[in-house]
Amino acid sequence: MYNEIEFIFNQMGYEKLLLNIAEPHVNIKLVKNDISMDVEGYVIVTLDETSGVKYTSEQLQYISKQIRNFLMHKNCQLYHFLYIFISNNKPPQDLYDNAVCLWHINPLYPSLSAYGNSLPMYEGLKKPIEEYLGVYAHNSKDNYTQYTNRPTFANTSMVVINIIVFILTDLLTKPLGGVSLIDKGSLSWDLVINDHQYYRIITSMFLHAGPDHILNNTIVLLFIGSYVEQCMGKIKYLIIYFLSGIIAGCTSIIYNMLQYDYTESIGASGAIFGIMGSLLCILLIRHHQAEKIDLKRVLFMVFLSLYGGFTSQGVDNAAHIGGFIGGLIITFILFGINGNSGRKAGTNQ
């Protein structure tokens, strides 16, 4: 947010003072009195916690000393400080105690609050900042309303495709009987590595072991997938979904191969755990834009899902973990661009 209000500072004649540290931001305006010829300094110190920086009392004292040395070098004996604290939290007590004039901007509920003495020389800044916050609040409201659990095209398409494949490969084949998981396209490291049947990494993502399996996966995907798609867009959502599923499959292959476990694995859970990881990444990066999504609930849901896998039989936990980490990393990257030798029964992802 500092970059936006810095434009206001520049318009009002405040120039940026470059310190030997990146933050906080300091803007200064020097005014010469035509009668006394004294130089008077107006200082704005902006502490922007939305950038991830937390400020200590010692840091503020050090910065204040640097600014005063600069003002003395400019023969400025009279100066005034305005501290602008940008944070979703209230200003710390150190600022209450040390700042003569303190303004607090809350980006979550865009508003400006003044503490301490209201110095007249800074009053001219209030109106343009409040006008900007009004526009910011309007845009933020739009951002909040778009993060809803309404159906979205790509996510709904994945749910529908999984259901159609389940009907074709499970329900319609049961009367005929005798169709094995291998015949349907399940994941087996032996067939992928030794027989080069790489397509199984993809086909296994759309197979399910029964009504409960497909129901659980589609409910979870419907619940969380729309948030990810609304934030990332259709294309990036599909990239996250498929790459997470592929990473989950590869993780399962490596783990089972090292264990000499010839388990056959099916299910969309690897991709779905990737969507969970993506949602967590979104919340960590854009927490101020996703007000309606509770970070604690997402973490609790992830914990319950992983815990359920580790405490249940026939669950491919390697795929779950691989998919989750894959989705987390892929989303972060996208944001940066903005032993048994015998066969066991089939394992569900």
C-alpha positions in Angstrom: 0.0 0.0 0.0 2.9 2.4 0.6 3.6 2.8 -3.1 0.1 4.2 -3.6 0.2 6.7 -0.7 3.8 7.7 -1.7 2.4 9.2 -4.8 0.3 11.4 -2.5 3.4 12.4 -0.6 5.2 13.3 -3.8 2.2 15.4 -4.9 2.4 17.3 -1.6 6.2 18.0 -1.9 7.6 15.2 0.3 10.7 13.6 -1.2 11.9 10.1 -0.3 14.9 9.9 2.0 17.1 6.9 1.1 18.4 5.1 4.2 20.9 2.3 4.4 17.9 -0.1 5.0 15.0 -0.9 2.7 12.3 -0.2 5.3 10.7 1.7 6.9 10.0 4.4 4.3 10.9 8.0 5.1 9.6 11.1 3.2 10.8 14.6 4.1 9.8 18.1 3.1 12.2 21.0 4.0 10.7 24.5 4.2 12.6 27.7 4.6 11.1 30.5 6.6 11.3 33.7 4.5 11.6 35.9 7.6 13.9 34.0 9.9 15.5 32.0 7.1 15.4 28.9 9.4 14.8 25.5 7.8 11.9 23.6 9.1 11.6 19.8 8.4 8.4 17.8 8.0 9.1 14.0 8.3 6.8 11.1 7.5 7.9 7.7 8.6 5.7 4.9 7.1 5.8 1.5 8.8 4.2 -0.9 6.4 3.7 -4.3 8.2 1.8 -5.7 5.2 5.2 -6.2 3.6 5.9 -8.8 6.3 8.3 -6.6 8.3 7.8 -6.2 12.1 9.4 -3.2 13.8 11.1 -3.1 17.2 11.6 -0.1 19.5 15.4 -0.3 18.9 14.9 -0.1 15.2 12.7 2.9 15.4 15.2 4.7 17.7 18.0 3.9 15.3 16.0 5.2 12.3 15.0 8.3 14.2 18.7 9.0 14.9 19.6 8.7 11.2 16.8 11.1 10.2 17.9 13.6 12.8 21.5 13.4 11.6 20.3 14.1 8.1 18.2 17.1 9.2 21.2 18.6 11.2 23.3 18.2 8.1 20.7 20.3 6.2 20.9 22.9 9.0 17.4 22.0 10.1 17.0 22.7 13.8 13.2 22.5 13.9 11.4 19.3 12.7 8.2 17.4 13.1 7.5 13.7 12.8 4.4 11.9 11.5 4.4 8.1 11.9 2.0 6.2 9.6 1.5 2.6 10.7 0.0 0.3 8.0 -1.2 -2.9 9.5 -4.3 -5.1 10.1 -3.4 -4.8 13.8 -3.4 -1.9 16.2 -0.2 0.1 16.5 2.2 -1.3 19.1 2.6 0.4 22.5 6.1 1.6 21.5 4.6 3.9 18.9 1.9 5.2 21.3 4.7 6.1 23.7 7.2 7.6 21.2 5.2 9.1 18.4 4.0 12.7 18.8 1.7 12.2 15.8 0.6 8.7 14.8 -1.8 7.7 12.0 -3.0 4.1 11.6 -4.1 2.7 8.3 -5.9 -0.6 8.4 -5.9 -2.2 4.9 -8.4 -5.0 5.9 -11.1 -2.5 6.7 -9.6 0.5 4.9 -9.7 3.5 7.3 -7.4 6.1 8.8 -7.2 6.7 12.6 -5.2 9.5 14.3 -3.5 9.2 17.7 -1.5 11.6 19.7 -1.3 15.3 18.8 -2.9 16.3 15.4 -0.3 18.5 13.9 -1.8 21.1 11.6 1.1 20.8 9.1 0.0 17.3 8.2 -3.7 17.9 7.9 -3.4 18.5 4.1 -2.4 14.8 3.7 -5.5 13.4 5.4 -8.1 14.1 2.7 -6.2 12.6 -0.3 -5.2 9.5 1.8 -8.8 9.0 2.9 -10.0 9.4 -0.7 -7.5 6.8 -1.8 -8.7 4.5 1.0 -12.3 4.9 -0.2 -11.3 3.7 -3.6 -9.2 0.9 -2.1 -12.1 -0.2 0.1 -14.4 -0.4 -3.0 -11.8 -2.5 -4.9 -11.2 -4.7 -1.8 -14.9 -5.3 -1.5 -14.9 -6.6 -5.0 -12.0 -8.9 -4.2 -13.7 -10.3 -1.1 -17.0 -11.1 -2.9 -15.2 -13.0 -5.7 -13.8 -15.5 -3.2 -17.0 -17.4 -2.7 -17.9 -21.1 -2.9 -19.9 -20.7 -6.1 -19.4 -23.3 -8.8 -16.6 -22.5 -11.3 -16.1 -23.9 -14.8 -12.7 -25.8 -14.5 -13.3 -27.1 -11.0 -16.8 -28.3 -11.8 -15.5 -29.9 -15.0 -13.0 -31.9 -13.1 -15.7 -33.1 -10.7 -18.0 -34.1 -13.7 -15.2 -35.9 -15.5 -14.3 -37.9 -12.4 -18.0 -38.9 -12.0 -18.4 -39.8 -15.6 -15.2 -41.9 -15.6 -16.4 -43.6 -12.4 -19.7 -44.5 -14.0 -18.1 -45.9 -17.1 -15.3 -47.9 -15.3 -17.0 -48.9 -12.2 -20.8 -48.9 -12.2 -21.3 -50.0 -15.9 -18.6 -52.7 -15.7 -19.8 -54.3 -12.4 -22.6 -56.4 -14.1 -20.0 -57.8 -16.5 -17.6 -58.5 -13.6 -13.9 -59.3 -13.6 -12.5 -56.0 -14.6 -9.3 -55.4 -12.5 -7.8 -52.2 -11.4 -4.8 -52.8 -13.8 -7.1 -53.2 -16.7 -8.8 -49.9 -15.8 -5.5 -48.0 -15.7 -4.4 -48.0 -12.1 -1.0 -46.8 -11.0 1.7 -49.5 -10.6 5.3 -48.5 -10.4 6.3 -51.9 -11.9 4.3 -51.2 -15.1 5.3 -47.6 -15.3 9.0 -48.1 -14.8 9.6 -51.5 -16.4 6.9 -51.5 -19.1 7.0 -47.7 -19.7 3.2 -47.4 -19.3 3.5 -43.7 -18.3 -0.1 -43.0 -19.1 -1.1 -44.7 -15.8 0.1 -41.6 -13.9 -2.8 -39.7 -15.6 -5.5 -42.4 -15.9 -5.2 -43.4 -12.2 -6.1 -39.8 -11.3 -9.6 -40.3 -12.6 -10.3 -43.8 -11.2 -12.1 -44.6 -7.9 -12.6 -47.7 -5.8 -16.3 -47.2 -5.0 -19.2 -44.8 -4.3 -17.7 -43.7 -0.9 -14.3 -43.0 -2.5 -15.7 -40.8 -5.4 -18.2 -39.1 -3.1 -15.5 -38.0 -0.5 -13.2 -36.8 -3.2 -15.8 -34.8 -5.2 -17.2 -33.2 -2.0 -13.7 -32.0 -0.9 -13.0 -30.7 -4.5 -16.3 -28.9 -4.7 -15.7 -27.3 -1.4 -12.2 -25.9 -1.9 -11.5 -26.0 -5.7 -13.7 -23.0 -6.6 -11.7 -20.7 -4.3 -8.4 -21.7 -6.0 -9.9 -21.2 -9.5 -11.4 -17.8 -8.6 -8.0 -16.7 -7.4 -5.7 -18.3 -9.9 -7.9 -18.4 -13.0 -9.0 -21.5 -15.1 -5.7 -22.2 -16.8 -3.5 -21.9 -13.7 -6.1 -24.0 -11.8 -5.8 -26.8 -14.3 -2.0 -26.5 -14.3 -2.0 -26.9 -10.5 -4.5 -29.8 -10.6 -2.8 -31.9 -13.2 0.8 -31.2 -12.1 -0.1 -31.9 -8.5 -1.7 -35.2 -9.6 1.4 -36.1 -11.6 3.7 -35.2 -8.7 1.6 -37.3 -6.4 1.8 -40.2 -8.8 5.6 -39.9 -9.1 5.9 -39.6 -5.3 3.8 -42.8 -5.0 5.9 -44.6 -7.6 9.2 -43.7 -5.9 8.0 -44.5 -2.4 6.5 -47.9 -3.3 9.4 -48.8 -5.5 11.8 -48.2 -2.6 9.6 -50.3 -0.4 9.3 -53.1 -3.0 5.5 -52.6 -2.6 3.5 -53.6 -5.7 0.4 -51.7 -4.6 -2.0 -50.5 -7.2 -3.1 -47.0 -6.6 -6.1 -45.0 -7.9 -8.0 -41.8 -7.0 -8.0 -38.1 -7.5 -6.8 -37.4 -3.9 -3.2 -36.6 -5.0 -4.5 -33.8 -7.2 -7.1 -32.7 -4.6 -4.3 -32.5 -1.9 -2.5 -30.3 -4.5 -5.5 -28.0 -4.5 -5.4 -28.0 -0.7 -1.7 -27.0 -0.8 -2.5 -24.3 -3.4 -5.3 -22.9 -1.2 -2.9 -22.7 1.8 -0.3 -20.9 -0.4 -3.0 -18.4 -1.5 -4.0 -17.7 2.1 -0.4 -17.2 3.2 0.3 -14.8 0.3 -3.0 -13.1 -0.1 -4.5 -13.4 3.3 -5.8 -9.8 3.2 -7.7 -10.5 0.0 -9.3 -13.7 1.2 -11.2 -12.6 4.2 -13.9 -15.2 3.9 -11.5 -18.1 4.0 -10.4 -19.1 7.4 -6.7 -20.1 7.5 -7.2 -22.1 10.7 -10.0 -24.1 9.2 -8.0 -24.9 6.0 -5.1 -26.0 8.2 -7.4 -28.1 10.3 -9.0 -29.7 7.2 -5.5 -30.5 5.8 -4.5 -32.0 9.2 -7.7 -34.1 9.4 -7.3 -35.4 5.8 -3.6 -36.4 6.3 -4.4 -37.9 9.7 -7.3 -39.8 8.3 -5.0 -41.2 5.7 -2.3 -42.3 8.1 -4.8 -44.0 10.5 -6.6 -45.8 7.7 -5.8 -48.9 5.8 -5.3 -48.9 2.0 -4.4 -45.2 1.6 -1.6 -43.9 -0.5 -0.2 -41.4 1.9 2.9 -40.8 -0.2 0.7 -39.5 -3.0 -1.2 -37.3 -0.6 1.9 -35.7 0.8 3.5 -35.4 -2.7 0.4 -33.8 -4.1 0.0 -31.3 -1.2 3.6 -30.2 -1.4 3.5 -30.1 -5.2 0.4 -27.8 -5.1 2.0 -25.5 -2.6 5.2 -25.1 -4.6 3.5 -24.8 -8.0 1.2 -22.1 -6.7 4.1 -20.3 -5.1 5.9 -20.5 -8.5 2.9 -19.3 -10.4 2.5 -16.4 -7.9 6.2 -15.5 -8.7 5.6 -15.4 -12.5 2.2 -13.0 -9.9 9.1 -54.0 1.6 7.0 -56.7 0.4 7.6 -58.6 -2.9 4.0 -59.9 -3.2 1.1 -57.9 -4.6 -1.2 -56.2 -2.1 -4.8 -55.3 -2.5 -5.5 -52.0 -4.4 -4.8 -48.8 -2.5 -7.0 -45.8 -2.7 -5.6 -42.3 -3.0 
